[in-house]
């Protein structure tokens, strides 16, 4: 089931879109905190965003640019401001399509279906994990923190994924080694230590000091 986030401050429009898409078996959430759209985006982890341009606090262009910092999830703009300048702006800010208001809900659904097919038939789902302001994009193998994006190796990605998915718990060295074994390369305890230390240095250079903590005799956890 695909998840769709609606960023639309007109409650009537948002509610009608949501009810219609739910009949097509989509999981739909409508943003309510327009000062913190990224928080709702990260928590819901949608596969597609429907974005209005005129919003409280910040406009849709701003939020589309913020989404593009961490994700390639498709964004479809919905707006009554359908002049050429706004359409060009929407595309330049990272939008994938533009639908003028008023629109037919069936036409919107067809466009959504086409966009999802193009975006996910071959690439799979885009997943983002968040902790202490650090955003881990599992699809792109990147970590974004305070405007800086780090490119991660396969092992670094796997280590961070396991730690961030279990952020309330200590993860044993055996669990991490089992995850690294999926790369089909031999991994011993020394190899794990080398990978963790290299990852720590990369995180510290980006401002994430003490992000990975060692629990002696137990394993690792993130702060």
N, C-alpha and C positions, 0 to 999 in steps of 0.2 A: 504494500500500500504506500503510495507516494504521499509525502507531507507537503502541504502548501501553506505558506505564510502570507496573510493579507495585511498590507500596511496601508490602511485607508481610514481617515478620520471621520468620514461620513458613516455613521452607524447603520443607517438604512441600507446603503450600498454594500457595506461589508457583510451585513447579516444576510442579504439576499444572495450574494456570491457564495457565502459559506454554505447556506442551506442547499443551493443548487449543486455545488461541487461534492458535498457529502452524499448526495443521491447517486453520484458517480463513484462512490466508494473511496474518495480521497479523504485523507486525514487533514483537517483544516484548522488553523488557528488564526485569529485576528489580533493584531497588535493593539494593546491598550495603553502602554506607557510610551508615548511618542518622544519622550526625552531620552529614552534608553532602548531604542529599537534593536541595537546590537545584542543586548542582553537577551531579549526575546528570541532573536535569530539564533544565538548560540544554544540556548536552552531547548528550543524546539527542533533545531537542526533540519530545516526544510530542504526538499529537493527542488523547489521553485518558489519564487517570491513575486507577488503581485504588488506593485508599488505605485501609489499616487505621487504626484509631484508636489502639490501644495499640502503641506502638513504642519502641525504645530511645532514650534521650537526649531527644527531643521527640515529643509525640504527633501524630497525624494532623491534628488541628485546626490546630496550629502550622504544619505544612507546607502545608496548604491555604491558610491566610492568606498565607503567603509567596508561593505560586504566584499568588494573586490580585493581588498587588502588581504583577506584570509580565505576566500572561496571563489570558485568559478560557477557556483550555482546559478542557473538562469534567472534573470530578472525581467519581468514584463511590466512596462509602465502603463498605467491607466490614468488618463487625464482628459479633461475637457479643453485644456490648452494644447490643441493639436496642430498648432502652426508649425511651419518648417523649422523655425529656430529651436523650439522645444523638442521636436523629434530628433534633430541633429544633436542637441545637448544630451538627450537621453542615451543615444547610442555612444557618444563620446565619453560619457561617464561610466560606461560599462553595461548599459541595458542591452537586452537581446531582442526585444520587440516593443512595439508601441501600439496601444489600442485606444482609440478616441472614445470618450464618453459623449453621449450615451451609447451603449453597446448591447448587443443581443447576448444573453447568457449562453446560448448554444454555440454561437460563434466563438465566444471566449473559451468555452470548453474544448472546442476543436483545436484552437490555437495552443492551448495548454497541452493537449495530448500530443500534438506535433512537436512541440518544444521538448517535452519529456522524452519522446522517442529519439530525437536527435541528440539529446544530452546524455542519455543513460543507456541506450542500447549497447554501446560499446565501452563506455567509460565506467559504468557502475555508479554507486552512490557516493556523494561527497560527504565526508563526516568530519566534524570539527569538535575537538575536546578542549575544554577551558579549565585553567586553574591559576589563581592569583594573577589574572591578566594575561597569562601566556596562552596562546591559541595554537593548538596542534592540529594541522590539516593532514589527515591520514591519506587523502587522495594525492595531494601534491608533495607529501613528505617534507613539509616545512613547519617551522615554529615561528610565530609572530609575537613580538613583545615590544611595546612602546615604539611603534612605527618601524621596527627593524625586523626583517624576515630572514630566518636562518634556513639554509638548505641542509637537510639531514641525510646521513647515510642510511642504508636499510637497517643496520643494527641499531643505530641511534634512534630511528623511528620506532622500532619494536620495543626498545627499552622504555622510551617515554610513553608509548601507548599503554603498556602494561602498568606502569606506575600511575599514570593519570586515570586509568580505568579503575584503579584500586587505591585512590588517593587518600582514603580514610584508614588504610591498612599498611602494614609492613609486607613487602613482597620478598619471598625467599630467593636466595641465589639460584636454587634449583629451578624455580619457576621461570626466572629470567633466562637461564641457560636453555631450558626447554623451548622458550620462545625463539631464541637465537638459533637453535638447532633447525628451525624451519627453513633457514637459508641454505640447508644442505652442506654447510661447512662445519668442520669439527670445532666445538666450543668447549674449552675447559675453564676452570675457575680463573686462571690467569688471564685468558682471553676476555672474560667478562669484566674483570677489574680494569683492564686496559681500555675497553670500550666505555665503561662508566666514567673513568677519569678523563678520557678525551672529550666525552660529552659534557662533563662538568666544566671543563675549560672553555668550551664553546659557549655554554650558557652564561658563564661568568663574564665573558667578553661582551655579551649582549645585555648585561646588567642583572642577570638572574643569579645572584650569589646564593650559595647554600640551597639551591632548588632541590637537589637530590641529597638526602641525608642517609648516612650509614647507621644501621642499628646492629651493633656488634653482636655476632653470633646468630643473628636473625636474618638480615638482608638489607633491603633499601626501602625508603619511602620518600615521597615528595613532601616538602614543608607546607 
